[in-house]
Amino acid sequence: MMDVIIDTILDVVKLIPFLFIAFLIIELIEHRFNKIAKKVMTKSGQAGPIIGSLLGAVPQCGFSVLATNLYITRIISLGTLIAIYLSTSDEMVPILLSSDANIKEVLAIVGLKVLLGMFFGVLIDLFLRKKEQKSDFHLCEEEHCHCESSLWKSVILHTLKTISFLFIVTFLLNLAFAYVEDSIVHNFFLKNSPFASLLTSLFGLIPNCASSVILTELYINQMISFGALMAGVLTGSGIALLVLFKNNENKLESLRIFLLLYCIGIFTGVLIDMLHLLG
């Protein structure tokens, strides 16, 4: 139990800087920079998903949390958000490196995630981005905290509220992972099964960095295919989805993003395995 508590504290504490920066940017735009700053930051066009995918490749899941809050207030586009989610690597890279994996293989996996993030991000913005993105969502108004008069009070308050929520949910998830036997998890995934990508993609959506750890270890031990691994690590964005469902007032939109990620993961995983079999 003590290990679960310590792991939960470490998982959540490392997100504090990213949440703080995200809420600071949001507050500055909503109450200080107003329309001019928002216009500048949202006019990234097709460069948004490209830049976001590159930044998301840094081996941590904090940037995806930051991006989630920026998307909710439409500071970044949906394509940029999806690009960051798809390229986020969290614990995958350190585990692969510690297992003496070939450095070329590690770079290939990360590079593929980045390219896929760019591709799907640009594609989504091209077809789904609205001509003029509007958002009536304001943190202080939504949460009725009456903190509009103090920038720092608002940023700190929203950060603490989100951290408290994440701590509770992360603790429950870590507890579940700690008491579920490895054999049960291993048997859940069927090697060489056509349904493997459906399962790994869904497993990757669990808002916890432990999911990517398990998927990477299964791949290292040759219990899942490369396509199944990609399906899972593409949908794995750490705790970002949890933040999305908590802070986004449009729950239906959050669900659509969830399903969009799931479909991208399945499609990519199945396609990779099919190409491997054909090759």
SEPA-640164 format. One line per 10 residues: number of its first residue (from 1); their letters; for each residue x, y, z of C-alpha. Coordinates in steps of 0.05 Angstrom, whole numbers. Example, Ala and Ser with C-alpha at 12.3 -4.5 7.8 and 13.67 -1.06 7.14 Angstrom:
<doros>
1	AS	246:-90:156; 273:-21:143;
</doros>
This chain:
<doros>
1	MMDVIIDTIL	0:0:0; 57:48:17; 87:36:-53; 20:52:-85; 16:118:-45; 87:137:-63; 77:121:-136; 13:162:-137; 47:222:-105; 104:218:-156;
11	DVVKLIPFLF	56:210:-214; 16:271:-194; 71:317:-168; 109:315:-234; 47:344:-269; 42:405:-224; 89:449:-267; 51:432:-331; -17:445:-300; 7:511:-270;
21	IAFLIIELIE	36:535:-336; -28:515:-373; -74:551:-325; -27:612:-325; -31:617:-401; -106:608:-400; -116:661:-347; -70:711:-383; -109:702:-447; -178:704:-415;
31	HRFNKIAKKV	-166:763:-368; -103:799:-392; -85:791:-465; -157:779:-488; -172:776:-562; -104:797:-590; -64:743:-555; -116:690:-570; -116:708:-643; -40:702:-647;
41	MTKSGQAGPI	-38:635:-612; -93:603:-653; -66:624:-721; -14:568:-723; -50:534:-781; -20:468:-804; 44:482:-763; 6:468:-698; 2:392:-705; 74:389:-730;
51	IGSLLGAVPQ	102:428:-672; 56:394:-623; 76:324:-646; 150:341:-638; 140:368:-568; 97:309:-548; 153:261:-565; 192:284:-503; 189:223:-456; 139:248:-405;
61	CGFSVLATNL	64:256:-403; 60:326:-374; 59:363:-440; -4:326:-461; -38:350:-397; -16:422:-411; -42:416:-483; -109:389:-458; -123:451:-419; -101:495:-477;
71	YITRIISLGT	-149:459:-523; -208:466:-477; -205:541:-484; -188:534:-559; -118:562:-553; -96:503:-595; -134:464:-648; -163:394:-644; -111:370:-694; -55:397:-650;
81	LIAIYLSTSD	-85:363:-589; -91:295:-624; -20:302:-652; 6:312:-582; -34:254:-554; -9:207:-609; 64:226:-602; 66:226:-525; 115:173:-502; 112:178:-425;
91	EMVPILLSSD	147:116:-396; 157:77:-461; 225:105:-481; 261:95:-413; 235:24:-408; 258:6:-478; 326:36:-465; 333:1:-398; 317:-66:-431; 378:-59:-478;
101	ANIKEVLAIV	332:-50:-538; 366:-31:-603; 372:45:-605; 349:44:-678; 286:7:-658; 271:58:-603; 282:116:-651; 239:82:-703; 181:74:-654; 186:146:-629;
111	GLKVLLGMFF	195:172:-700; 134:133:-725; 92:161:-668; 114:232:-686; 100:222:-760; 32:192:-746; 16:249:-698; 34:300:-752; -6:262:-805; -70:252:-766;
121	GVLIDLFLRK	-64:321:-734; -59:358:-801; -114:313:-830; -161:328:-772; -150:403:-777; -159:401:-852; -228:368:-848; -255:382:-779; -227:450:-759; -280:503:-758;
131	KEQKSDFHLC	-270:567:-795; -274:606:-731; -263:570:-665; -303:600:-609; -306:581:-536; -351:610:-483; -316:569:-430; -281:609:-376; -251:574:-317; -271:622:-263;
141	EEEHCHCESS	-343:628:-288; -350:552:-298; -324:534:-228; -355:594:-193; -291:608:-155; -295:685:-159; -220:690:-170; -220:735:-231; -191:793:-192; -126:756:-175;
151	LWKSVILHTL	-86:722:-230; -42:681:-183; -99:662:-138; -137:636:-198; -79:597:-226; -61:565:-159; -133:549:-142; -147:514:-209; -81:476:-205; -96:451:-135;
161	KTISFLFIVT	-167:430:-153; -143:391:-213; -85:359:-175; -133:337:-119; -179:304:-170; -120:270:-206; -91:245:-141; -155:208:-122; -166:176:-190; -92:159:-200;
171	FLLNLAFAYV	-89:127:-131; -149:82:-148; -117:62:-215; -49:48:-184; -84:7:-131; -119:-34:-184; -55:-46:-223; -18:-66:-159; -68:-120:-139; -82:-149:-208;
181	EDSIVHNFFL	-36:-207:-222; 11:-202:-281; -14:-268:-309; -84:-240:-315; -59:-180:-354; -15:-223:-398; -71:-271:-414; -116:-212:-432; -75:-200:-495; -76:-254:-547;
191	KNSPFASLLT	-11:-256:-587; -20:-257:-663; -95:-249:-653; -132:-202:-702; -165:-172:-640; -99:-154:-606; -99:-82:-631; -170:-72:-607; -149:-93:-537; -82:-56:-533;
201	SLFGLIPNCA	-112:8:-562; -166:6:-509; -116:-11:-455; -73:48:-476; -131:95:-464; -130:80:-389; -109:148:-359; -48:123:-324; 25:117:-344; 25:45:-319;
211	SSVILTELYI	-12:23:-382; 46:42:-428; 94:8:-380; 55:-58:-385; 47:-53:-460; 122:-40:-470; 141:-98:-425; 93:-145:-462; 126:-124:-528; 196:-134:-500;
221	NQMISFGALM	176:-204:-478; 147:-217:-548; 77:-226:-521; 46:-175:-569; 62:-155:-640; 93:-89:-662; 26:-68:-690; -8:-83:-624; 45:-43:-587; 36:17:-632;
231	AGVLTGSGIA	-40:13:-624; -31:18:-549; 23:71:-544; -11:115:-595; -73:121:-552; -34:126:-487; -29:199:-466; -20:190:-392; -69:227:-348; -88:276:-403;
241	LLVLFKNNEN	-155:244:-419; -173:247:-346; -160:322:-346; -201:328:-410; -262:295:-381; -256:335:-316; -244:405:-343; -281:403:-410; -354:424:-400; -373:390:-465;
251	KLESLRIFLL	-372:317:-443; -397:293:-511; -338:327:-545; -291:292:-496; -323:226:-512; -315:238:-587; -241:253:-576; -235:189:-536; -267:148:-592; -226:184:-645;
261	LYCIGIFTGV	-161:164:-610; -187:93:-602; -203:87:-676; -136:115:-697; -100:66:-652; -139:6:-679; -131:27:-752; -57:39:-745; -43:-25:-706; -82:-70:-754;
271	LIDMLHLLG	-51:-36:-815; 20:-46:-788; 8:-120:-774; -24:-130:-842; 35:-97:-877; 82:-141:-836; 45:-204:-856; 44:-183:-929; 118:-167:-926;
</doros>
